[in-house]
Amino acid sequence: MVLDPSIVIYDACVLYPFHLRNIVVQIAVDRLVDARWTDEIHDEWIRNLVARVPGIPIERLQITRKLMDDALPDATVAGYQAHLEAMTLPDPDDRHIVAAAITAGASVILT
């Protein structure tokens, strides 16, 4: 019996480090998990990486983002904003992650 992989939302903090990003994207390419993220999550890991490593060209990170989206064309979650108003979390900046998880039907948030 073949089981479908779990749907997993990747938070920005797991996409930020180069080696970890490669691992989590690869396990999704290998269909061990069904990865999901949002444009907002992409923007966050790229923004944080540019802020901490000023010498890294943003164009290089945009290429990485495109490669990720091309490798996993169903990973981007849209339409999650409808859930934001109902979200009450200790850190309001995390609401979009929970909202995306609900929209995607994720059973795991990898953070």
KAUR-V574085 format. One record per residue. PHI is phi in whole degrees, -180 to 180 (999 if undefined). PSI is psi as a letter, one per 20 degrees, with the letter a starting at -180 (* if undefined). Layout:
((PHI & PSI) (PHI & PSI))
This chain:
((999 & p) (-99 & p) (-102 & q) (-71 & q) (-67 & q) (-66 & q) (-82 & p) (-128 & p) (-84 & p) (-93 & o) (-77 & r) (-58 & h) (-68 & h) (-92 & i) (-95 & i) (-66 & g) (-75 & p) (-51 & g) (-67 & g) (-65 & g) (-58 & g) (-61 & g) (-66 & g) (-70 & h) (-70 & g) (-63 & g) (-67 & h) (-76 & g) (-60 & h) (-78 & j) (67 & k) (-78 & h) (-139 & r) (-108 & n) (-72 & q) (-139 & q) (-156 & r) (-124 & r) (-61 & h) (-65 & h) (-65 & g) (-56 & g) (-58 & h) (-68 & g) (-68 & h) (-69 & g) (-58 & g) (-68 & h) (-68 & g) (-64 & h) (-67 & h) (-90 & h) (-127 & m) (-60 & h) (-78 & i) (-80 & p) (-70 & p) (-61 & h) (-62 & h) (-64 & g) (-70 & h) (-66 & h) (-66 & g) (-59 & g) (-59 & g) (-64 & g) (-62 & g) (-63 & g) (-65 & h) (-69 & h) (-70 & h) (-130 & m) (-63 & i) (-97 & j) (-76 & h) (-75 & p) (-95 & p) (-124 & r) (80 & j) (-79 & i) (-60 & h) (-62 & h) (-89 & i) (-61 & g) (-62 & h) (-82 & i) (-84 & p) (-127 & o) (-130 & q) (-57 & h) (-113 & o) (-60 & h) (-70 & i) (-93 & i) (-58 & h) (-65 & h) (-72 & g) (-66 & g) (-63 & g) (-65 & h) (-63 & g) (-63 & g) (-61 & g) (-81 & i) (73 & k) (-72 & q) (-101 & i) (-141 & q) (-116 & o) (-93 & o) (-137 & *))
